[in-house]
Amino acid sequence: MIETFNNPYSAQDTLVLEALRRVAQEFCPDEVRAERQEILPDEQLNLDALELPFGVERPAEGGATASHPTQEALPVDNGFGIGIPETQKLRQLHYEEADTLDSDQIKKDFPILQQKVNGHDLVWLDNGATTQKPNVVIDKISDYYRNYNSNIHRGAHTLAARATDAYEEARQKIANFINAPSSDNIVFVRGTTEGINLVAQTFGRQYLGAGDNVIVSELDHHANIVPWQRIAQERGADLFAIPTDKNGDLILSELERLITPRTRVVSVGHVNNTFGTINDVQRIIDIAHSHHVPVLIDGAQSIAHTPVDVQALGADFFVFSGHKIYGPNGIGAVYISQEWLNKLQPWQGGGNMIKDVTIEHTEYNQAPARYEAGTPNVADAIGLGAALDYVSRIGIRNIEHHEHQLTEYAREQLAQVPGLHLIGNPKHRVSVVSFYLDNIPVPEVGTLLDKEGIAVRAGHHCAQPALRALGHEMSVRPTFALYNTREDVDKLIIALRKIVNSK
């Protein structure tokens, strides 16, 4: 017998719904409508069912009763959202107000992601350590070595001119990407670590003395602690750190207390590499500048995930690594503001950093050349330029939105794994999650995930003060990039449940 179907909507409500549906259809872009119809033809849409809240009983075709018109076609929900027809169809629809990145298509641009590891498709979730490289970057580097390999700025021949032009074009691309006022403000280095060391050695030797102090933070990578620690010890200065709270957010009210008339520089990370905390660097800069203290921002973990405008921030120095933003290893950049650009003495000597040399005296070049001693890494600078072009075509705002949604989805799913504990809960975060499992050592979790083809970082992440501030020595750390998908997260969750159930 067919059960009575009680429509929860009045006749007037139904008319309103029909009218709203027609209006929405009019504003649905043609290309989206066509894409939707290809995935889910009009004749397969059950608009009556879409009007109903889940759980309302309705008669199925042929007299059977079902709580959902496609219930028989659905597999058992295992909590991961995998294999459900509606889920798969909806994930293929792209609306501007939703995640607009087609990460499955983007993944095809990265040849390394097409391989299998231990019999499984590679899931690369170690992006906080390094990102993979798209074909356009690999091809650009190969093109340099195949067609115009030469040293730069010192040859009169054609290949030297081509190489020099490409190298300086890459410098301009960096300036454009972070909105520096000029390419002259951009210094090429091997990466963030060398960039911070450059500033610590040049600025520190000139302006740091006994009784002075430098301020970093507990959330910083070791690369932003050790260089300042060393120069402070050498110069007889002190090193202070902005503390963090139990959620992994900096306690910025303490910065005002830490700054004294002897504070010479504040150096902090933009994004923490362990909890994903997005530090309020604008406030940090404003506080420091109100005391006439310059600020260095470590952008290693922010450059690929959120827009950077060094002029709007008012940063004195900003450093980042190319390999964190889909570029080659061994290349990075330091932005130096106009105020400091030619005030600092060179760190290393030789090569194109000189203007004139006698046995008794050397006259240095103007920036940026004065900071780039020796033969530069021409090929990888050009590769970094190609990586920035690639990111710019996709759109850093689109990437930020995609990764934010993916990070929140991952946190929600991870929180449901028995015996898993998330570490940190910062107010503003992106791209990074840290956790541990009860009674399973962190390194072992990393090894077991690798057996499932999933690459994560398992350790202290070169951020021991940050982890210890929250009472931990190590964590498992998946980190996300533009080519990661919810399916990648689902595979991580399935693998973790498998590990937990095997113990």
N, C-alpha and C positions, 0 to 999 in steps of 0.2 A: 504494500500500500504506500502511496506517495504521501509523505508528511507535508503538513501545511507550511508554506514558505511565507514568513512574515517579513515583508519589506520594512526596514526601520525608517525609511524616508517617506514623507508625505508626497502627495502628487505635486504640490508646489515646489518642494525640495528637489524632486526629480527634474522638473522643468528648469530650475536654476542650474542644476548640475549639467544638464544637456547644453544649456546656453554657455556656461563656462567652458565646457569641453570644446564647443564650436569656436569660441574666441581663442582659446589656447591653440587650437589647430591652425587658425589663421596666422598666428604669430610664430608657429613652428617653422624654422627655416627650411627651404625646399631640400637642401642637401641633407639635413638631419632627418626630415620626413622620409626621404628616399632611402637613407641608410637604415632607418627603423623598419621600413616596409620590407627591405631585403632580409632583415633578420627575423622580423615578426610581422607577416602579412596581415592586412586589415581583417581578413576573414578569420584569422586565428585569435583576434582580440575579443575578449568577453567583457564588454564594457559594463554590463550589469554586475558582473562579479567584482570589477574594479571599484564599484561604488560601495561595496559591502565591507564592513570591518572584518578582520580575520576572526574565524570561529563561529560565524553565523551559519546555521544550517540552511542548505538550499537543495532542491531536487536536482540530481544529475540527469543527463540524457538517458532515456530508457527507463526512468522511474527509480533509479538507485539514489540513495541519499549520500551526500558527501559534504564535508566541511570546506572543501576547496575544489574548484572545478578541475584541477589537474593533479589531484592528490595521488592518484594511482601511478602517475608518471614520475613522481618524486622518489628519489632514494632516501634512505633514512638519513636524517640530518646528524652528522657526526660532530657538529659544533665548529666546523672549519669553513663552511660555505663553499665546499668544493663539490662539483658535479651536479649542482642543482640547476635545472634548465633555466628557470627565471633569472638566477644569479648570473649565469653565463651570458644570457641575452642582454641583461641590463648593463653588464660590464662592457659590452661592445658599443653602447650608446654614449655619445660624447656631446654634452651640453656645456655652454660657456660657463654657467654658474657652478658646474661640477669640475672634477679633475679632467683637464683637457689633454693631458699627456697620453699618447699611445705608447706606453712603455714596452709593450710587446714588439711594436715596430721599431722603436728606438734600440731595443736590445740587439736587433739584427745588425746595427751599425758597429757592434763591438765583437770582433772575431773570436776573442778569447772566451766569450760567454756562450759560444756554440758547442763547446766541448762537454764531455762527460768526465766526472771524477768519481772513482770507485763505483762505476756502473750507474751513476745518477747524473742527470743534467746539473751542471754547475750552477749553484745559487751563491752569488758573490755578495756577502753581507759584511765585508771587511773594508768598506769604503772610507771609514775613518782613518785607516792606515794608509790606503792608497786607492785611487779610482782606476778603472780600466780605461783603455785608450780606444777611441773610435777609429775607423778606417781612415777618415780624413786627416787625422793627426799622424798616423803611421805612414800614410802616403806622402804627406808633406815632408817628413823627415827623410824618407827614402828619396824623394825628388831632389832634395838638397844634395845628398851624397852622390846621387847619380849624375846630376847635371850642373851644379855650380858650387861645389865644395871649394872654399877658399878662406883664407884669413881675411879680416875686414879692416877698413879704415887705413890701410897702409899699402895697398897695391894699386897700380895704375892700369891693370888689365881688366878685361871684360868680366871675368868670373868674380874678381874681387868687388867690382862695382855691384854686380847682381847680389852677391852675398851680403854686402853692406846695406843695400837697399832693403833686403828682406829682413835683416836683423833690426834695423831701425824702424821698419814698418811694424814689427812685432812689439817694439817698445811703445809705439803710438797706440796700438791696440790695447795694451795694458792700461795706458793713461785714459783712454776712452772708457774702458770697462769699469774703472773705479772713479771716473770723473776727476782725474788729476788735471790741474790747469795746463800742464805741458808735459811732453814726453821727456823733457829734461829733468823732471822730478822723479823719474823711474830709473832705478839702478838694478841691473841684473845681478843675481847671486845664485848660489846653488839651491837655495830653498829657504824656508822660514828660519831654520836654525842658524844658518850662516848670516841671514839678514839681521837677526837679533844680536848675534855676536858682533857684526859690523857696527851697529849702533852702540852697543855696550862698550866696545873698544875705542871707538872714535869719540863719542860723547863722554863716556866715562873718564877717559884719560884727560880730557880737557876741563871738565866741569865738576868732577867728583873728587872730594877731598876728605881728610880726616874729620869725623864728626858729622858729615853729611849722611843722607839716607836715600834709599831707593824703595819704592813701594810696588810690590807685585800682588798676586792674590793666591789664595789656597786652591782655586780652581784651575790654575795655570798648568800647562804642559811643562815638563822639565826643561824644555828648550827656552822657556821664558823665565826660568828660575836660576838655573846653573850659570849662564853667562853673567847675569847681574850679581849673583853670589860671589863669583870669582873676582870681578872687577871691584866689588865693594870691599872684599877682604884685602885685595891688593892696595886699595887706596885708603884703607882704614875707615870705611863708611859702614853704615848699618843697612840691613835688608829687612823690611817689614812686609807683612802680608795682610790683605783684606780678608777677614774670615768669612766662612760660609755657614749658612744655617742647615738644619737637618734635612731640608728639601733639596739642597744643592743650589741655592740662590746666594749670591753675595750679599753681605750685610753692609750696604753702601753707607749707612749712617756712620760706620766705623772709619770710613775713608777720611771724613772730616777730622776725626780724632787723631788719625795717624799722620796726617800732613802737618809738618812743622816748618818754620822758616828755613830749616836745613834740608828740606826735601828737594831733590834735584830732578827727579823724573818719576813718573808713574808708568808702569808697563804691564798691561793686562791682555788676556785673551778675549776675543769677541764672542766666540762660542766654545764652551767647554767640551772636551773630547770624550768625556766619560759619562756624563748625564745629559748632554745636549743643551745645557743651559745657555740661553742667549743673554749675555750680560748687557746691562743698560750702559753701553759704552758712551752714549751721548751724555748721560748724567755724569759719568766718571770724568769725561773730558771737561765738562762745564765746571765741575767742582775743582779739578786740578788747575784749570786755567784761571779760575777766580783767585788762586794763590800764585799765579804766574809760574806754574809748573808744567813743563811739556809732557806729552803723553805718547807712548808707543802702543799701537794695537796689533796684537798677534791675530792675523786673519786666516790662519791655516785652515781652521774648521768652519769658517763662515763664507769664504770666497765662492764656494760652489753651491751654497744653499740659500743665500739671502742677498739682496742688493747692497752694494757698498758705494757710498759717495763720500770720498775723503774730504772734499771741500765742505759739504754740508755738516759733516761730523766735526770738522775743525781739527782733525788728527794731525799731530806733528810728524809721526812716522806710522806707516802701515806696511806690514810684511805678510807675504803668503808664498806658498809653494805651488808649482805647476802641476805636480802629480796628484794634488788634492782636487783638481778641477779638470780631470780628463786629459791633462797634458803629460809631457815626459817627466821622468825622474831627473834629478840633478839640475833643475832650473827653477828659479823663483824670482821674486822682485821685492824691492824696498821702495816705498814711496817716501820721499823726504819733502816736507813743506818748504815753501820758498824762504821762510825765515831761517831755516837751518841748512839750506841746500849747499851753500859754499862756505859756511862757517866751520864745518868740521874738517879736521885734517884727515888725509887718507889713512886707511888701515893697512893696506899692503902696497908694496912698491914694485914698479916694473911695467913694461908694456906701454899701453896707450894712455896711462894715467899721468904721463909727464908732458910738459910743454917744452922744457929745455933742461938739459943736464950738463953740468960741468963736474969736475972732480970735487970741487968745493961746495957746490950748491945745486939743488934741483928746484925748478919752478913747476908747480903742478898744474894740470889741466883744470878747466872748469867742470862742474858736475854735468852729466853723470859720469864722464870718463874718469874723473879723479878717484872714483871708488871702484873702478873695474880694471884691476891690474891683471896683466897676462893675457893669454889667448882666451877669448870668451867661448862659451858653449853656444856656438852659432846655431847648430842644427836644432837643439832643443828649445832655444829661444823662438825660432821659427815655428816649431811644433806647438809651443805654448800659445803663440798667436793664433794658430789654427784651432786649438781647443777653445779659446775664447770666442772665436767666430762661431764655432759649433754651438756653444752654450747660448750665445746671443741670438742665434736663429731660433732656438727652441723658446727662449725667454726665461730669464732668471725668476721672474714672478711666477710663471707657470711651474717652474721646477720647485720653487719654495712651497707653493700650494700643494703640489703633488706629494712632496716629501712630508709635509705637515700631516696630511690625511693618512699617509702610510704609517707614520710614526704613531699616531693616535690609535690606529687600527691594531698595530703591533702591541701596544701597551694593553689594550683591551683584551686581546687574545692571550697574551702571555700571562695576564693576571688570573686566567682561568685554569692554568696548568697546575695540578696539585704539587705542592712542595716548592713552587717557584716564588721567589721574592724579588720584586723590582727594587732597585736602589736609586733613590733620588726621585723627586717629583717637582721639578722647577716650574715656575709659573709660565715662563716663555721658553720654549724648547723646539729643537728641530733635529731630526735625522739620527738620533742616538738613543739607545736604550741599554741599560745595564741591569744585570740580574745574577742571582745564584740559585742553585738547587740544594735542597736539604740533603745532607749526607753524601753528596757527590762532589769531589774536588773540581774546582773551576777548570784546571788544565784538562782533566778527563772529559768534561763536558765538551770542550773544544775538539778533542780528538774524536769523540763519538759522533759529533755533528759532521766532522769531515768524512767519516765513513758513509754518511748519507749525501755527500756531495755539497754540503753547506759550509761555507767559509765564514767564520766569525773570528773575532779577537778574544782570547782568553788569557788574562793576566792583569798587570797593573796599568797598562796603556801609557806608560811614561807620565803618569799623573798620580803618584803615590800620595802627595799631600791631599789631593781632592778626595781620593777613596778613604784615606784615614780620617778625614774630617767627618765622614759619615759612618765610621767604625768598621771599615773593610780594608783588606789588603789586596784583593783581586775581584774581578767580576767577568762574567761572560758579556760580550758587547757586540750585538749586531748593529750595524750602521747602514743607512739607506742612501740610495742615489737615484738619479733620474731614470735609470733602466730597471729599477726594482719594481715589483708588482705585489699585489695582495696575494697572488698565488705563491710568490717567494716566501711571504710571511706564513702562509698556510703550511707550506712544506716544513718550515722551521718549527711550527707548533706541533705538527704530526711527529717530527723527529724527536722533539723534547718529550712528548707524551710516551713515545716508544722507549726512550732512555729511562724515564721515571718508572714505567711499568716493568722494565727489565731488572730493576734493582730490588 
